[in-house]
Amino acid sequence: MSVRLPRTFPLPTVAVEDAVEDQFRLVECVARHFEGQQLFEADAGVVPGLGRPRTTAQVESVLADFFGAPAAALVQGAGTGAIRAALGAVLGAGDPLLVHRAPVYRTTGVTLRGLGVETVEADFDDRAELDRALSSGRFRWAFVQHTRQRAADSHDPGEVLAACRAAGVRTIVDDNYAVLRVPACGVQMGADASCFSLFKLHGPEGVGAVVGSRELVGRVHDDNYSGGGQVQGHQALDALRALSHVPVMWAVQSRTGAEIAERLAAGEVPGVAEVRIANVQDRCVLVRLDRPVARALPAAAARYGAASYPVGSNSRYEIAPLVYRMSASALEDAPELAEWTVRVNPMRAGADLVIDILRRALRDLGAAPATSAGTGASPVRGPERTAPPDPSEPAPLPPSAAPLPASTAPLPVSAPESTPAAPESCSTTPCAGHTTHGLPGLREGS
């Protein structure tokens, strides 16, 4: 069986110029809700009349203002805690909840089991099936994950939310990995609530947000009366300060990811067979290799400065580019990719460093010739580096020790051994109704 990456449908991104405007608009919202000295002060505890720190309530007002929502609540537990708080505020055991037919994010699955709701699946990629489910009259609520649950998901989240709204079905959106990355999050497209982690937006550990209707957010506050469950004022201010950097940072990262995909698709790194941009879950570059060395590549790339595992997938701790396996839910849908495919996220790095790391790491694994002659690779800025030996890692196997499985189609015979075949081009098909934010001149993936 030949292993191929599926055709992907990346979500639209925000241009750097628009991200700058978002940053300015966020600070304008801060100025509407804070006097200058209050940005250097923070309180704590269950303030009478508020049930939470006054500073926390001010930051919540900023978030509601910025996202154009009636209200917002900061919660402990990051994105998972936000989803749990929102779903728990409106659903009880046995209530039906409409969800996409796809692997569920692991911690979301734990939340759904704990609440005891009855999840009913419909394929959101199939508009007729979605409409049948919505017209059944069975559902009061639907849960929508903004980013892709399967690499090949193609539905437009905005269209799904509009269909739910037209049918009188209310919606809660998991906006983790999407908020400030895409032009509009769920609540900005008409959802009743958006849930997301502020830890993934460079905020402090464990802080999440529910932004949405006054009724739903009010229930979240009522359920979270305990003093120990509050986001304290200093945490809220820390999250707000960090958020001011995020729009531009995300836009630059998205632009860099597109450059990496374009250069890999052009053949700059021997050993790369196929490339896709995908939102699984974070926006990343999926790289299929020409040999099954994907499990070994993260450790090899780490020797040259890459992060070999995530902390929060774009938390404040992550500055080095990430070279890692595909997400658990993506592999649940396509387990055959585990040995062949890695995801690459530049984080704060530039494309040159990412290309350099991948080239060296694949060379070390014997997945590509030692020379990159004929690949069109551009020189890497900076001096040549030699990675120190890692005693915990086994010596790389020679190519002859890692044969292709019998079920895998052989490499194209038309490519001479000294010059690897150029990889398949990156798929950049946008969602329906979205403009293309892709790579000019590249063929669509099939």
C-alpha positions in Angstrom: 0.0 0.0 0.0 1.4 3.4 -1.0 1.5 5.9 1.8 0.3 9.4 0.8 -0.7 12.5 2.6 -4.3 13.4 2.2 -5.4 16.6 0.4 -5.7 19.3 3.0 -7.9 22.4 3.3 -5.9 24.9 5.4 -7.9 27.6 7.3 -7.3 31.2 6.2 -4.6 33.2 7.9 -4.2 36.8 9.0 -1.8 39.0 7.0 0.9 40.8 9.0 -0.6 44.2 8.2 -4.0 43.1 9.5 -2.3 41.6 12.6 -0.7 44.9 13.4 -4.2 46.5 13.3 -5.5 43.8 15.7 -2.7 44.6 18.1 -3.5 48.2 18.0 -7.2 47.5 18.5 -6.5 45.3 21.5 -4.5 48.0 23.2 -7.4 50.4 22.5 -9.7 48.0 24.3 -7.3 47.9 27.2 -7.3 51.7 27.4 -11.1 51.7 27.6 -11.2 49.4 30.6 -8.0 50.2 32.6 -6.6 53.4 34.0 -2.8 53.6 33.5 -1.7 52.7 37.0 -4.1 49.7 37.1 -1.9 47.9 34.6 0.7 47.7 37.3 -1.6 46.6 40.1 -3.5 43.4 40.7 -5.8 42.1 43.4 -6.8 38.6 44.5 -9.7 36.8 46.0 -13.5 36.7 45.8 -14.4 40.4 45.8 -17.9 41.0 47.1 -20.3 41.7 44.3 -18.0 40.3 41.6 -17.1 36.8 43.0 -13.6 37.1 41.5 -10.7 39.6 41.6 -11.5 43.0 40.3 -8.5 42.9 38.0 -9.6 39.6 36.5 -13.1 41.2 35.8 -11.4 44.1 34.0 -9.4 41.7 31.8 -12.5 39.8 31.0 -14.2 43.1 29.9 -11.2 43.7 27.6 -11.6 40.3 26.0 -15.3 40.7 25.5 -14.8 44.1 24.0 -12.0 42.9 21.6 -14.0 39.9 20.4 -17.2 41.8 20.1 -19.0 39.5 22.6 -21.3 40.4 25.5 -19.2 38.8 28.2 -16.1 36.7 29.0 -14.8 34.5 31.8 -11.3 33.5 32.7 -11.0 30.0 34.1 -8.4 27.6 35.4 -7.5 24.6 33.3 -6.4 26.4 30.1 -8.4 25.4 26.9 -9.7 22.1 28.3 -11.0 23.9 31.4 -12.7 26.5 29.2 -14.4 23.8 27.2 -15.4 22.0 30.3 -16.8 25.1 31.9 -18.8 26.1 28.8 -20.3 22.7 28.1 -21.0 22.1 31.8 -22.9 25.4 32.0 -25.5 24.4 29.4 -25.6 20.6 29.3 -26.5 17.8 31.7 -26.2 14.1 31.7 -28.0 12.5 28.9 -28.4 15.7 26.8 -27.8 15.1 23.1 -24.8 17.1 21.6 -24.1 17.2 17.9 -20.5 16.7 17.0 -18.4 16.2 13.9 -17.8 12.5 12.9 -14.0 12.5 13.5 -11.5 11.6 16.3 -12.1 13.9 19.2 -9.3 15.8 20.9 -8.3 13.6 23.8 -9.0 15.9 26.7 -12.3 17.0 25.1 -13.3 13.3 25.0 -12.6 13.1 28.8 -14.8 16.2 29.4 -17.7 14.7 27.3 -17.5 11.4 29.2 -17.4 13.2 32.5 -20.5 15.3 31.7 -22.4 12.2 30.6 -23.8 13.9 27.5 -25.0 11.8 24.5 -22.7 12.7 21.6 -24.3 12.2 18.2 -22.1 12.4 15.1 -22.7 13.9 11.7 -20.1 14.5 9.0 -19.7 18.3 8.9 -17.9 17.8 5.5 -21.2 16.5 4.1 -23.6 19.5 4.1 -26.6 17.3 3.3 -25.9 15.0 6.3 -25.4 18.0 8.6 -28.7 19.5 7.4 -30.5 16.3 8.1 -29.1 16.2 11.6 -30.0 19.8 12.3 -33.5 19.4 10.9 -34.3 16.4 13.1 -35.2 18.8 16.0 -33.2 16.6 18.4 -30.5 19.1 19.3 -30.3 22.2 21.4 -26.5 22.4 21.2 -23.7 21.6 18.8 -20.0 21.5 19.5 -17.6 22.6 16.8 -13.8 22.3 16.8 -12.5 25.2 14.7 -9.3 23.6 13.6 -9.2 20.2 11.8 -10.0 17.0 13.6 -8.9 15.0 10.5 -6.1 16.2 8.2 -8.5 15.9 5.2 -11.4 17.9 6.8 -12.8 20.4 4.3 -15.8 22.1 5.9 -15.9 25.9 6.5 -16.5 26.4 10.3 -18.3 29.6 9.5 -20.8 27.8 7.3 -21.3 25.1 9.9 -22.1 27.7 12.5 -24.5 29.5 10.1 -26.3 26.3 9.4 -26.7 25.6 13.1 -28.0 29.1 13.8 -30.5 28.8 11.0 -31.8 25.6 12.5 -32.1 27.1 16.0 -29.2 25.0 17.3 -26.8 26.9 19.6 -23.1 26.4 19.3 -19.9 26.2 21.5 -16.6 26.4 19.6 -13.3 25.0 20.6 -11.1 27.9 19.3 -7.8 26.5 20.6 -5.1 26.8 17.9 -7.4 29.1 15.9 -8.1 32.3 17.8 -6.0 35.2 16.4 -4.7 32.8 13.8 -7.7 33.1 11.6 -9.6 36.2 10.6 -12.6 35.4 12.9 -13.0 33.0 15.8 -16.3 31.2 16.6 -18.0 33.9 18.7 -17.1 36.5 16.0 -18.9 34.2 13.5 -22.1 34.0 15.6 -21.4 31.1 18.0 -22.8 31.3 21.5 -19.3 30.9 23.0 -15.6 30.5 22.0 -13.3 28.5 24.3 -9.6 28.8 24.2 -6.3 28.6 26.1 -4.4 31.7 27.0 -1.4 29.5 27.7 -1.3 28.8 24.0 -1.3 32.6 23.5 1.9 33.0 25.6 -0.1 33.6 28.8 0.6 31.9 32.2 0.1 28.2 32.7 -3.4 27.0 33.2 -5.4 30.1 32.2 -8.3 29.7 29.7 -11.1 31.9 28.5 -14.8 31.5 27.6 -16.0 34.4 25.5 -19.7 34.6 24.5 -23.3 35.2 25.5 -24.0 36.9 28.8 -26.3 34.0 29.9 -23.7 31.3 29.2 -20.8 33.2 30.7 -22.9 34.1 33.7 -23.4 30.5 34.4 -19.7 29.8 34.1 -19.1 32.5 36.8 -21.8 31.1 39.0 -20.4 27.6 38.8 -16.9 28.8 39.6 -17.6 30.5 42.9 -14.8 28.9 44.9 -11.9 31.2 45.7 -9.4 28.5 44.9 -10.8 28.2 41.4 -10.4 31.9 40.4 -7.9 33.3 38.0 -6.1 35.7 40.3 -5.5 39.3 39.2 -1.8 38.9 38.5 -2.5 35.9 36.3 -5.1 37.9 34.3 -2.7 40.8 33.8 0.1 38.5 32.8 -2.2 36.9 30.2 -3.3 40.3 28.9 0.2 41.6 28.5 1.3 38.5 26.6 -1.8 38.7 24.3 -0.7 42.0 23.0 2.3 40.3 21.2 0.3 37.4 19.7 -1.4 38.8 16.6 1.7 39.9 14.8 3.7 36.8 16.1 1.1 34.4 14.7 1.0 36.2 11.4 4.7 36.0 11.0 4.7 32.3 12.0 2.0 31.5 9.4 3.9 33.3 6.7 7.1 31.5 7.6 5.3 28.1 7.6 4.2 28.9 4.0 7.7 29.7 3.0 9.0 26.4 4.5 6.3 24.4 2.7 7.2 26.1 -0.6 10.9 25.4 -0.3 10.4 21.8 0.8 8.1 21.3 -2.1 10.7 22.7 -4.4 13.2 20.0 -3.3 15.5 21.8 -1.0 15.8 18.9 1.4 16.7 15.5 0.2 14.5 12.8 1.8 11.3 14.8 1.7 8.7 13.2 -0.5 5.5 15.2 0.0 4.4 18.4 1.8 1.1 19.8 3.0 0.0 22.8 5.1 -2.6 21.7 7.6 -4.4 22.8 10.7 -4.0 19.6 12.8 -4.4 21.0 15.5 -2.0 23.9 15.3 -1.2 25.2 11.8 1.8 23.3 10.7 3.7 21.8 7.8 3.1 18.0 7.3 6.2 16.4 5.9 6.1 12.9 4.4 9.5 11.3 4.2 10.8 9.0 1.5 11.7 6.3 4.1 9.9 5.3 7.3 12.2 7.3 9.7 9.5 9.7 11.1 9.8 8.3 14.7 13.5 8.9 14.8 13.5 12.3 13.1 12.5 14.5 16.2 15.5 13.3 18.2 17.8 13.8 15.3 16.5 17.3 14.7 16.9 18.1 18.4 20.6 17.7 18.0 20.6 20.8 15.8 18.4 22.9 17.9 14.8 21.8 17.2 12.3 21.2 20.0 11.5 17.5 20.0 8.2 17.8 21.8 5.7 20.6 22.6 5.0 22.3 25.9 1.7 24.0 25.0 1.9 24.2 21.2 2.8 27.9 21.0 3.3 28.6 24.7 5.8 31.2 25.9 8.3 28.4 26.4 8.5 27.5 22.7 10.8 29.5 20.6 12.8 26.8 18.7 11.1 25.1 15.7 9.2 22.0 16.5 9.8 18.7 14.7 7.4 16.2 16.1 5.0 13.4 15.3 1.5 14.1 14.0 -1.1 14.7 16.7 -2.7 11.7 18.4 -6.2 12.4 17.0 -4.8 12.9 13.4 -2.9 9.5 13.7 -6.1 7.9 15.0 -7.7 8.9 11.7 -4.6 7.9 9.6 -2.3 5.6 11.5 -0.4 4.6 8.4 1.3 8.0 8.5 3.0 7.4 11.8 6.3 6.0 10.4 6.4 8.4 7.4 5.2 11.8 8.5 6.2 14.5 10.9 4.7 17.9 11.6 6.9 21.0 11.5 6.1 24.3 13.2 8.7 27.1 12.9 7.6 28.8 16.2 9.9 31.9 16.4 12.4 30.6 13.9 13.0 31.6 10.3 12.7 29.3 7.3 16.4 29.0 6.8 17.0 27.5 10.2 14.1 25.0 9.7 15.4 23.9 6.3 18.9 23.5 7.7 17.8 21.4 10.7 15.7 19.1 8.5 18.5 18.6 6.0 21.1 17.8 8.6 18.8 15.5 10.6 17.7 13.5 7.6 21.3 13.2 6.4 22.2 11.8 9.8 19.4 9.2 9.6 20.6 8.1 6.2 17.4 9.1 4.6 19.1 11.3 2.1 22.5 11.7 0.3 25.1 13.6 2.2 25.2 16.2 -0.6 22.3 18.4 -1.6 23.7 19.0 -5.0 20.9 19.5 -7.6 18.2 20.2 -5.1 18.2 24.0 -5.6 18.9 24.5 -1.9 20.0 28.0 -0.9 22.9 28.4 1.5 22.1 28.6 5.2 23.0 31.7 7.0 25.5 31.3 9.9 28.5 29.0 10.5 28.4 25.2 10.1 27.6 23.5 13.3 28.6 20.0 14.5 26.1 18.4 16.9 27.6 16.8 20.0 27.1 13.0 20.4 24.1 12.0 22.4 24.9 8.8 24.4 21.2 8.1 24.9 20.6 7.8 21.2 21.6 4.7 19.1 23.9 5.2 16.2 21.9 5.8 13.0 21.3 2.8 10.8 22.8 2.7 7.3 20.2 2.9 4.6 20.6 -0.8 3.8 19.5 -1.6 7.4 16.1 0.1 7.0 14.4 -1.4 3.9 11.1 -0.2 2.7 8.2 -2.4 3.7 7.0 -4.7 0.9 3.6 -3.0 0.9 5.0 0.3 0.1 5.4 1.5 -3.5 9.0 2.0 -4.5 10.5 5.5 -5.2 10.2 6.7 -8.8 12.8 5.0 -10.9 13.1 8.1 -13.1 15.0 9.9 -10.3 18.8 9.2 -10.3 20.3 8.2 -7.0 22.4 11.3 -6.7 19.4 13.7 -7.2 16.2 12.9 -5.2 12.9 13.3 -6.9 11.2 16.7 -6.1 8.5 16.2 -3.5 4.8 16.5 -4.2 3.6 20.1 -4.0 1.9 21.5 -1.0 -1.9 21.6 -1.0 -3.3 25.0 -0.3 -7.0 24.6 -1.1 -8.8 27.1 1.1 -12.2 26.5 2.7 -15.2 27.3 0.6 -15.9 31.0 0.6 -12.4 31.9 1.8 -9.7 33.6 -0.3 -6.5 31.7 -0.9 -3.7 32.3 1.5 -1.4 29.7 0.0 1.7 29.2 -2.1 1.6 30.7 -5.6 2.7 28.4 -8.4 2.3 25.1 -6.6 0.0 22.3 -7.7 -2.8 21.2 -5.6 -2.3 18.0 -3.7 -4.5 15.1 -4.7 
